[in-house]
Amino acid sequence: MLALSLFGSLLSGCGYNTFQEKDEGVKAAWGEVVNQYQRRADLIPNLVNTVKGYASHERETLEAVTAARAKATSFQITPEVLNNPQAFQQFQQVQGELSSALSRLMAVSERYPDLKADTSFRDLQSQLEGTENRITVARARYIAAVQDYNVSVRKFPTNLTAMIFGYDVRPSFTVENEKAISTAPTVDFGGEKK
């Protein structure tokens, strides 16, 4: 009985229960990220169909959005994605491709005043913008949960518990074009007269 009590107090003091809480926190934050990406994917068919009615000759852009959505929704999101940096990077890549295709679609809409005036399009655009904001918030919460978890994995003495029970550092979201955005843009006013 004394040995069992001693073992229980050692487990609670080594951070095992903390890892359980933090692991569940990461999973919950990840679930919210996936939920928001799914919300965005669900809005896309209606948005594409609305644009198609006004800008049917923009076939290439509409097909690119549809293909990017299909690729993003066919990606198998399993719990292993959180523990596999390559799968996590692939998930980020397909979501980035979808974001890029949507940006091109929104740029196309600027050329069609009738489309921009369409109530359905404006509502869908507003919902999409709101969803993009929700994605940003969900990703920020996931990043914070992963940071908290990863600190416990690496910090002494809980790192010993992490090694014993196989808790590894989790991947976090990164910026796809980190090198490009870290370089200041070139501004050229050469053609401007004084």
ROVEXFI-726413 format. One record per residue: residue number from 1; residue in one letter; chain; z, y, x of N, C-alpha, C in turn. Coordinates in Angstrom, 3 decimals, decimal comma, padded with zeros to 6 digits, m for minus. Layout:
<recs>
REC/k/r/c/n_w/n_v/n_u/ca_w/ca_v/ca_u/c_w/c_v/c_u
REC/NUM/A/A/Z/Y/X/Z/Y/X/Z/Y/X
...
</recs>
This chain:
<recs>
REC/k/r/c/n_w/n_v/n_u/ca_w/ca_v/ca_u/c_w/c_v/c_u
REC/1/M/A/000,000/m001,185/000,823/000,000/000,000/000,000/000,000/001,253/000,870
REC/2/L/A/000,812/001,235/001,925/000,885/002,363/002,840/m000,443/002,554/003,569
REC/3/A/A/m001,085/001,450/003,937/m002,376/001,524/004,639/m003,439/002,133/003,731
REC/4/L/A/m003,431/001,748/002,460/m004,384/002,284/001,499/m004,171/003,781/001,301
REC/5/S/A/m002,919/004,181/001,212/m002,584/005,591/001,061/m003,010/006,390/002,292
REC/6/L/A/m002,788/005,834/003,464/m003,173/006,487/004,709/m004,693/006,612/004,808
REC/7/F/A/m005,400/005,544/004,436/m006,858/005,565/004,465/m007,416/006,616/003,501
REC/8/G/A/m006,820/006,715/002,320/m007,240/007,713/001,330/m007,037/009,130/001,824
REC/9/S/A/m005,909/009,379/002,480/m005,656/010,735/002,985/m006,585/011,063/004,150
REC/10/L/A/m006,936/010,054/004,963/m007,888/010,283/006,058/m009,266/010,643/005,515
REC/11/L/A/m009,702/009,935/004,472/m011,008/010,229/003,883/m011,056/011,624/003,292
REC/12/S/A/m009,983/012,029/002,628/m009,997/013,361/002,022/m009,928/014,451/003,080
REC/13/G/A/m009,322/014,186/004,208/m009,209/015,181/005,264/m010,416/015,236/006,178
REC/14/C/A/m011,281/014,240/006,117/m012,422/014,195/007,033/m013,653/014,876/006,473
REC/15/G/A/m013,594/015,315/005,244/m014,730/016,018/004,654/m015,648/015,153/003,817
REC/16/Y/A/m015,287/013,894/003,638/m016,151/013,001/002,856/m016,392/013,548/001,448
REC/17/N/A/m015,321/013,946/000,779/m015,470/014,482/m000,587/m016,242/015,797/m000,591
REC/18/T/A/m016,059/016,587/000,439/m016,814/017,837/000,556/m018,307/017,541/000,648
REC/19/F/A/m018,663/016,505/001,409/m020,072/016,126/001,512/m020,638/015,703/000,166
REC/20/Q/A/m019,822/015,019/m000,611/m020,289/014,605/m001,931/m020,597/015,836/m002,797
REC/21/E/A/m019,685/016,803/m002,773/m019,884/018,025/m003,554/m021,102/018,800/m003,074
REC/22/K/A/m021,232/018,958/m001,768/m022,340/019,740/m001,223/m023,677/019,028/m001,421
REC/23/D/A/m023,669/017,717/m001,296/m024,886/016,941/m001,519/m025,350/017,108/m002,967
REC/24/E/A/m024,415/017,033/m003,899/m024,762/017,235/m005,311/m025,225/018,677/m005,564
REC/25/G/A/m024,625/019,634/m004,862/m025,052/021,025/m004,982/m026,479/021,223/m004,521
REC/26/V/A/m026,853/020,575/m003,422/m028,226/020,650/m002,921/m029,181/020,016/m003,930
REC/27/K/A/m028,810/018,865/m004,461/m029,664/018,182/m005,435/m029,847/019,017/m006,702
REC/28/A/A/m028,776/019,652/m007,160/m028,872/020,487/m008,359/m029,756/021,706/m008,096
REC/29/A/A/m029,594/022,325/m006,943/m030,421/023,489/m006,605/m031,884/023,070/m006,480
REC/30/W/A/m032,118/021,911/m005,891/m033,481/021,398/m005,769/m034,080/021,117/m007,151
REC/31/G/A/m033,278/020,553/m008,044/m033,737/020,295/m009,404/m034,192/021,573/m010,095
REC/32/E/A/m033,495/022,666/m009,851/m033,884/023,946/m010,447/m035,190/024,453/m009,855
REC/33/V/A/m035,392/024,267/m008,558/m036,664/024,655/m007,929/m037,807/023,885/m008,587
REC/34/V/A/m037,648/022,574/m008,685/m038,687/021,733/m009,273/m038,928/022,124/m010,730
REC/35/N/A/m037,860/022,404/m011,455/m037,970/022,819/m012,851/m038,813/024,086/m012,981
REC/36/Q/A/m038,599/025,059/m012,116/m039,356/026,312/m012,194/m040,819/026,112/m011,788
REC/37/Y/A/m041,054/025,277/m010,783/m042,441/024,972/m010,421/m043,154/024,266/m011,572
REC/38/Q/A/m042,445/023,391/m012,272/m043,049/022,708/m013,423/m043,344/023,702/m014,537
REC/39/R/A/m042,455/024,646/m014,754/m042,688/025,691/m015,765/m043,963/026,448/m015,451
REC/40/R/A/m044,149/026,782/m014,173/m045,365/027,491/m013,763/m046,590/026,627/m014,023
REC/41/A/A/m046,514/025,352/m013,654/m047,647/024,452/m013,855/m047,993/024,316/m015,338
REC/42/D/A/m046,986/024,346/m016,191/m047,220/024,241/m017,635/m047,906/025,473/m018,205
REC/43/L/A/m047,701/026,639/m017,599/m048,332/027,868/m018,079/m049,807/027,971/m017,677
REC/44/I/A/m050,173/027,323/m016,598/m051,505/027,508/m016,020/m052,651/027,114/m016,954
REC/45/P/A/m052,621/025,960/m017,648/m053,765/025,633/m018,513/m054,048/026,713/m019,562
REC/46/N/A/m053,014/027,264/m020,177/m053,224/028,324/m021,164/m053,812/029,571/m020,516
REC/47/L/A/m053,325/029,906/m019,325/m053,831/031,073/m018,609/m055,300/030,871/m018,243
REC/48/V/A/m055,638/029,713/m017,712/m057,029/029,423/m017,333/m057,935/029,484/m018,558
REC/49/N/A/m057,510/028,897/m019,665/m058,339/028,917/m020,879/m058,535/030,328/m021,409
REC/50/T/A/m057,519/031,160/m021,312/m057,658/032,544/m021,767/m058,649/033,291/m020,878
REC/51/V/A/m058,527/033,133/m019,575/m059,453/033,794/m018,649/m060,861/033,255/m018,850
REC/52/K/A/m060,980/031,952/m019,080/m062,290/031,321/m019,259/m063,056/031,972/m020,411
REC/53/G/A/m062,343/032,354/m021,455/m062,989/032,987/m022,599/m063,632/034,329/m022,258
REC/54/Y/A/m063,107/035,026/m021,276/m063,619/036,343/m020,901/m064,477/036,311/m019,637
REC/55/A/A/m064,191/035,385/m018,775/m064,838/035,387/m017,464/m065,344/033,990/m017,119
REC/56/S/A/m066,147/033,438/m018,005/m066,596/032,063/m017,810/m067,446/031,894/m016,555
REC/57/H/A/m068,106/032,960/m016,088/m068,930/032,831/m014,892/m068,100/032,864/m013,603
REC/58/E/A/m066,780/032,977/m013,714/m065,880/032,895/m012,557/m065,450/031,437/m012,383
REC/59/R/A/m066,401/030,540/m012,569/m066,141/029,113/m012,567/m065,423/028,635/m011,303
REC/60/E/A/m065,829/029,112/m010,159/m065,249/028,660/m008,889/m063,742/028,950/m008,831
REC/61/T/A/m063,359/030,145/m009,249/m061,944/030,514/m009,243/m061,152/029,674/m010,241
REC/62/L/A/m061,713/029,499/m011,433/m061,035/028,711/m012,462/m060,880/027,258/m012,020
REC/63/E/A/m061,915/026,718/m011,385/m061,829/025,341/m010,895/m060,810/025,216/m009,766
REC/64/A/A/m060,730/026,236/m008,905/m059,760/026,203/m007,802/m058,329/026,180/m008,330
REC/65/V/A/m058,067/026,964/m009,369/m056,733/026,983/m009,963/m056,422/025,629/m010,602
REC/66/T/A/m057,386/025,094/m011,331/m057,193/023,807/m011,987/m056,962/022,696/m010,957
REC/67/A/A/m057,745/022,715/m009,873/m057,589/021,694/m008,825/m056,239/021,833/m008,119
REC/68/A/A/m055,830/023,070/m007,833/m054,539/023,290/m007,164/m053,394/022,843/m008,063
REC/69/R/A/m053,515/023,110/m009,359/m052,477/022,665/m010,299/m052,411/021,149/m010,327
REC/70/A/A/m053,572/020,498/m010,385/m053,603/019,034/m010,420/m052,959/018,453/m009,164
REC/71/K/A/m053,256/019,043/m008,025/m052,682/018,560/m006,766/m051,162/018,753/m006,757
REC/72/A/A/m050,718/019,920/m007,227/m049,277/020,213/m007,239/m048,521/019,305/m008,204
REC/73/T/A/m049,101/019,034/m009,358/m048,397/018,212/m010,340/m048,500/016,723/m010,027
REC/74/S/A/m049,464/016,329/m009,189/m049,573/014,911/m008,830/m048,671/014,543/m007,659
REC/75/F/A/m048,113/015,538/m006,977/m047,220/015,284/m005,859/m045,947/014,628/m006,392
REC/76/Q/A/m045,629/013,458/m005,871/m044,463/012,714/m006,327/m043,183/013,334/m005,760
REC/77/I/A/m042,391/013,931/m006,627/m041,149/014,569/m006,212/m040,023/013,559/m006,415
REC/78/T/A/m039,593/012,988/m005,309/m038,526/011,996/m005,341/m037,344/012,532/m004,541
REC/79/P/A/m036,174/011,936/m004,694/m035,023/012,383/m003,893/m035,280/012,301/m002,385
REC/80/E/A/m036,180/011,416/m001,977/m036,482/011,264/m000,556/m037,148/012,513/000,023
REC/81/V/A/m037,795/013,315/m000,826/m038,439/014,540/m000,346/m037,416/015,436/000,354
REC/82/L/A/m036,192/015,447/m000,148/m035,146/016,284/000,438/m034,710/015,801/001,815
REC/83/N/A/m034,923/014,544/002,103/m034,501/013,980/003,384/m035,651/013,757/004,349
REC/84/N/A/m036,857/014,105/003,939/m038,038/013,876/004,756/m038,732/015,212/005,024
REC/85/P/A/m038,568/015,764/006,217/m039,166/017,073/006,506/m040,681/017,119/006,307
REC/86/Q/A/m041,384/016,027/006,597/m042,842/016,026/006,416/m043,207/016,077/004,926
REC/87/A/A/m042,524/015,293/004,107/m042,786/015,315/002,668/m042,406/016,668/002,081
REC/88/F/A/m041,309/017,232/002,568/m040,868/018,546/002,094/m041,916/019,601/002,446
REC/89/Q/A/m042,467/019,533/003,656/m043,502/020,475/004,085/m044,766/020,294/003,245
REC/90/Q/A/m045,102/019,050/002,921/m046,271/018,794/002,084/m046,063/019,380/000,685
REC/91/F/A/m044,849/019,249/000,153/m044,534/019,845/m001,149/m044,728/021,359/m001,091
REC/92/Q/A/m044,206/021,978/m000,038/m044,367/023,423/000,125/m045,835/023,799/000,210
REC/93/Q/A/m046,621/022,987/000,898/m048,038/023,288/001,081/m048,794/023,267/m000,247
REC/94/V/A/m048,577/022,227/m001,065/m049,303/022,168/m002,337/m048,858/023,287/m003,276
REC/95/Q/A/m047,590/023,663/m003,234/m047,130/024,777/m004,064/m047,714/026,106/m003,544
REC/96/G/A/m047,833/026,234/m002,233/m048,449/027,431/m001,649/m049,911/027,554/m002,021
REC/97/E/A/m050,627/026,432/m002,041/m052,032/026,438/m002,449/m052,166/026,875/m003,905
REC/98/L/A/m051,247/026,432/m004,735/m051,275/026,825/m006,145/m050,991/028,317/m006,279
REC/99/S/A/m050,032/028,821/m005,526/m049,730/030,260/m005,558/m050,943/031,073/m005,132
REC/100/S/A/m051,623/030,619/m004,109/m052,811/031,314/m003,616/m053,929/031,321/m004,657
REC/101/A/A/m054,154/030,179/m005,295/m055,186/030,092/m006,328/m054,851/031,004/m007,509
REC/102/L/A/m053,570/031,055/m007,874/m053,158/031,949/m008,967/m053,366/033,408/m008,598
REC/103/S/A/m053,120/033,757/m007,348/m053,345/035,133/m006,898/m054,823/035,508/m007,037
REC/104/R/A/m055,696/034,576/m006,674/m057,137/034,840/m006,824/m057,503/035,000/m008,292
REC/105/L/A/m056,877/034,198/m009,162/m057,148/034,299/m010,595/m056,712/035,662/m011,128
REC/106/M/A/m055,546/036,125/m010,693/m055,077/037,447/m011,137/m055,994/038,553/m010,615
REC/107/A/A/m056,531/038,378/m009,415/m057,469/039,373/m008,875/m058,743/039,407/m009,715
REC/108/V/A/m059,206/038,249/m010,167/m060,393/038,181/m011,026/m060,144/038,947/m012,319
REC/109/S/A/m058,955/038,818/m012,861/m058,652/039,466/m014,143/m058,760/040,986/m014,061
REC/110/E/A/m058,574/041,529/m012,866/m058,672/042,981/m012,692/m060,084/043,493/m012,979
REC/111/R/A/m061,079/042,629/m012,854/m062,467/043,055/m013,071/m062,869/043,042/m014,540
REC/112/Y/A/m061,987/042,594/m015,415/m062,339/042,450/m016,821/m061,357/043,228/m017,694
REC/113/P/A/m061,703/044,460/m018,041/m060,788/045,283/m018,855/m060,443/044,639/m020,203
REC/114/D/A/m061,420/043,950/m020,808/m061,148/043,311/m022,095/m060,107/042,206/m021,946
REC/115/L/A/m060,192/041,476/m020,842/m059,218/040,417/m020,574/m057,835/041,019/m020,360
REC/116/K/A/m057,763/042,075/m019,576/m056,473/042,711/m019,318/m055,852/043,262/m020,598
REC/117/A/A/m056,684/043,591/m021,567/m056,184/044,129/m022,831/m055,799/043,024/m023,821
REC/118/D/A/m056,230/041,793/m023,570/m055,954/040,674/m024,468/m054,449/040,376/m024,498
REC/119/T/A/m053,890/040,336/m025,699/m052,455/040,120/m025,870/m052,010/038,771/m025,311
REC/120/S/A/m052,790/037,733/m025,554/m052,428/036,396/m025,046/m052,379/036,401/m023,527
REC/121/F/A/m053,368/037,034/m022,912/m053,403/037,080/m021,451/m052,203/037,853/m020,914
REC/122/R/A/m051,925/039,002/m021,521/m050,790/039,812/m021,058/m049,476/039,039/m021,198
REC/123/D/A/m049,318/038,319/m022,323/m048,103/037,518/m022,518/m047,997/036,411/m021,472
REC/124/L/A/m049,104/035,720/m021,242/m049,107/034,650/m020,238/m048,856/035,207/m018,841
REC/125/Q/A/m049,464/036,340/m018,549/m049,268/036,969/m017,241/m047,803/037,360/m017,060
REC/126/S/A/m047,203/037,900/m018,108/m045,793/038,280/m018,058/m044,905/037,045/m017,859
REC/127/Q/A/m045,217/035,964/m018,577/m044,440/034,732/m018,416/m044,590/034,175/m017,004
REC/128/L/A/m045,805/034,254/m016,477/m046,053/033,763/m015,125/m045,296/034,596/m014,093
REC/129/E/A/m045,304/035,905/m014,261/m044,551/036,776/m013,348/m043,059/036,467/m013,424
REC/130/G/A/m042,554/036,268/m014,635/m041,142/035,909/m014,803/m040,829/034,574/m014,142
REC/131/T/A/m041,744/033,632/m014,266/m041,549/032,321/m013,642/m041,571/032,435/m012,128
REC/132/E/A/m042,464/033,249/m011,593/m042,503/033,448/m010,136/m041,168/034,033/m009,653
REC/133/N/A/m040,608/034,940/m010,423/m039,290/035,491/m010,072/m038,209/034,404/m010,133
REC/134/R/A/m038,281/033,548/m011,156/m037,320/032,449/m011,271/m037,460/031,476/m010,105
REC/135/I/A/m038,697/031,243/m009,669/m038,932/030,368/m008,514/m038,266/030,968/m007,287
REC/136/T/A/m038,424/032,268/m007,108/m037,821/032,945/m005,959/m036,298/032,805/m005,986
REC/137/V/A/m035,695/032,996/m007,141/m034,244/032,877/m007,276/m033,808/031,427/m007,030
REC/138/A/A/m034,529/030,474/m007,609/m034,175/029,061/m007,433/m034,307/028,647/m005,974
REC/139/R/A/m035,356/029,126/m005,300/m035,514/028,803/m003,887/m034,383/029,414/m003,069
REC/140/A/A/m033,987/030,639/m003,396/m032,879/031,287/m002,668/m031,582/030,503/m002,850
REC/141/R/A/m031,340/030,021/m004,060/m030,130/029,221/m004,305/m030,198/027,896/m003,544
REC/142/Y/A/m031,372/027,296/m003,504/m031,537/026,049/m002,761/m031,296/026,297/m001,271
REC/143/I/A/m031,862/027,361/m000,742/m031,681/027,697/000,677/m030,197/027,870/000,992
REC/144/A/A/m029,461/028,558/000,118/m028,014/028,764/000,329/m027,261/027,435/000,269
REC/145/A/A/m027,631/026,568/m000,680/m026,958/025,262/m000,794/m027,239/024,403/000,431
REC/146/V/A/m028,474/024,439/000,910/m028,833/023,663/002,108/m028,109/024,216/003,329
REC/147/Q/A/m028,026/025,532/003,424/m027,321/026,134/004,558/m025,854/025,690/004,566
REC/148/D/A/m025,208/025,751/003,423/m023,809/025,346/003,315/m023,650/023,870/003,696
REC/149/Y/A/m024,532/023,026/003,186/m024,500/021,595/003,484/m024,729/021,354/004,980
REC/150/N/A/m025,777/021,996/005,531/m026,125/021,781/006,941/m025,025/022,243/007,893
REC/151/V/A/m024,319/023,314/007,536/m023,197/023,761/008,370/m022,137/022,664/008,428
REC/152/S/A/m021,868/022,034/007,302/m020,876/020,952/007,288/m021,337/019,752/008,106
REC/153/V/A/m022,640/019,478/008,071/m023,179/018,353/008,838/m023,027/018,609/010,334
REC/154/R/A/m023,125/019,853/010,741/m023,139/020,176/012,167/m021,796/020,642/012,723
REC/155/K/A/m020,867/021,010/011,856/m019,596/021,606/012,277/m018,539/020,530/012,552
REC/156/F/A/m017,780/020,718/013,599/m016,696/019,801/013,932/m015,488/020,099/013,056
REC/157/P/A/m014,783/019,184/012,525/m014,823/017,736/012,688/m015,667/017,029/011,627
REC/158/T/A/m016,211/017,791/010,667/m016,976/017,120/009,605/m018,268/016,501/010,126
REC/159/N/A/m018,729/016,946/011,300/m019,932/016,329/011,858/m019,684/014,850/012,180
REC/160/L/A/m018,443/014,499/012,476/m018,109/013,096/012,740/m018,271/012,263/011,464
REC/161/T/A/m017,797/012,819/010,365/m017,958/012,150/009,073/m019,440/012,031/008,744
REC/162/A/A/m020,203/013,094/009,017/m021,645/013,067/008,748/m022,319/011,956/009,550
REC/163/M/A/m021,939/011,810/010,805/m022,532/010,748/011,633/m022,159/009,369/011,102
REC/164/I/A/m020,900/009,192/010,736/m020,426/007,888/010,263/m021,134/007,474/008,968
REC/165/F/A/m021,290/008,422/008,046/m021,855/008,099/006,738/m023,347/008,417/006,622
REC/166/G/A/m023,969/008,862/007,706/m025,422/009,075/007,713/m025,898/010,320/006,996
REC/167/Y/A/m025,094/011,359/006,972/m025,535/012,621/006,378/m026,303/013,408/007,436
REC/168/D/A/m027,560/013,675/007,159/m028,409/014,397/008,097/m028,674/015,807/007,600
REC/169/V/A/m029,098/016,660/008,518/m029,487/018,030/008,174/m030,659/017,955/007,209
REC/170/R/A/m030,627/018,800/006,188/m031,690/018,850/005,174/m032,688/019,957/005,520
REC/171/P/A/m033,965/019,744/005,189/m034,953/020,808/005,429/m034,778/021,930/004,414
REC/172/S/A/m035,114/023,119/004,840/m035,042/024,273/003,955/m036,439/024,843/003,799
REC/173/F/A/m036,615/025,722/002,843/m037,912/026,366/002,661/m038,204/027,264/003,843
REC/174/T/A/m039,451/027,280/004,222/m039,910/028,177/005,278/m041,130/028,914/004,772
REC/175/V/A/m041,503/029,933/005,487/m042,692/030,691/005,140/m043,878/029,999/005,801
REC/176/E/A/m044,897/029,717/005,012/m046,044/028,959/005,503/m046,745/029,667/006,658
REC/177/N/A/m046,908/030,970/006,545/m047,632/031,714/007,572/m046,677/032,610/008,353
REC/178/E/A/m045,603/032,021/008,860/m044,546/032,775/009,526/m045,076/033,622/010,683
REC/179/K/A/m045,984/033,074/011,479/m046,537/033,815/012,604/m047,323/035,030/012,114
REC/180/A/A/m048,114/034,840/011,074/m048,937/035,937/010,552/m048,083/037,063/009,979
REC/181/I/A/m047,010/036,729/009,281/m046,212/037,793/008,668/m045,265/038,460/009,651
REC/182/S/A/m045,053/037,830/010,818/m044,177/038,449/011,810/m044,915/039,467/012,665
REC/183/T/A/m046,229/039,510/012,542/m047,038/040,474/013,279/m047,273/041,685/012,390
REC/184/A/A/m046,986/042,865/012,934/m047,186/044,087/012,149/m048,672/044,281/011,865
REC/185/P/A/m049,010/044,686/010,639/m050,416/044,901/010,313/m050,979/046,088/011,090
REC/186/T/A/m052,272/046,016/011,369/m052,944/047,100/012,054/m053,405/048,106/011,013
REC/187/V/A/m053,063/049,349/011,237/m053,476/050,415/010,343/m054,465/051,289/011,099
REC/188/D/A/m055,648/051,461/010,509/m056,692/052,221/011,180/m057,150/053,355/010,265
REC/189/F/A/m056,911/054,552/010,697/m057,367/055,725/009,953/m058,578/056,344/010,659
REC/190/G/A/m059,293/055,551/011,442/m060,409/056,035/012,240/m061,478/056,738/011,444
REC/191/G/A/m061,757/056,308/010,245/m062,810/056,911/009,435/m062,341/058,150/008,680
REC/192/E/A/m061,096/058,481/008,759/m060,552/059,609/008,004/m060,774/060,920/008,749
REC/193/K/A/m061,220/061,938/008,038/m061,442/063,266/008,646/m060,216/064,126/008,466
REC/194/K/A/m059,994/064,948/009,475/m058,836/065,818/009,420/m059,190/067,169/008,913
</recs>
